[in-house]
Amino acid sequence: MQTEYIDLITIDELCDLLMIGRTTAYKLLQSGRLKAFKIGRVWKISRASVEQYIKESSNL
């Protein structure tokens, strides 16, 4: 059986990638505009969802 791992990033990495502040990042996550999930109190965001958000937001 082949196991595929999804590349997950943290809030801090998201902020670096999008060049935004933590407050803006949390707003994106809580609004559902950026797909992610929580494990306990920690948000986990897939790089694929960040790429999708960028494409949708920039109309690329």
N, C-alpha and C positions, 0 to 999 in steps of 0.2 A: 504494500500500500504506500502510495506516494503522499507525503504531507507537504502542503504549501503553506508558507507563513506569510501573513499580511504584514507589510511594513508599517508599523505603528509609530506615531510621534507623540510628544507631550505638548502641553500648552506652550511652554517656553520655546520649543522648536517651531511650533506653529507661528508664534509671534515673530521669530527670526525669519522664517520663510516668507511671510506676508508683510513683514515690516510694519506690524501693528502692535498696539499695547495689549496688555492682559485683559483689560476691561472690554475692549472691542472683541477680542478673541472669545471671551466668555459669552458676550452678546450673540455672536455668530452661532456658537454651539447651542445656547439655550433657545434660540429662535428656530433652530432646525435648518437654517440656511446652509450650514456645514455639517455633514453627517458624521456622527461620532457616537461613542458610548462611554459609559462610566463603569469602572471597576472600583467599588467602594466610593471614595470621594475623588478619585483620580480619573480625569478625562483621557480617553485614548482615541486618537484620530488617525485614520489611514491616509497614507500619502495619496492614494487614488482619489479619495474624497476631496482632498485639497486641490488636486489637479482638476477635478470636475468643477469645483466651486470657482476656480480661476477661469476656466473656459466659459462657464455660464455667466459669470459676472462681467467678463470682458468681451463677450460676444465673439469669441474666436472659434 
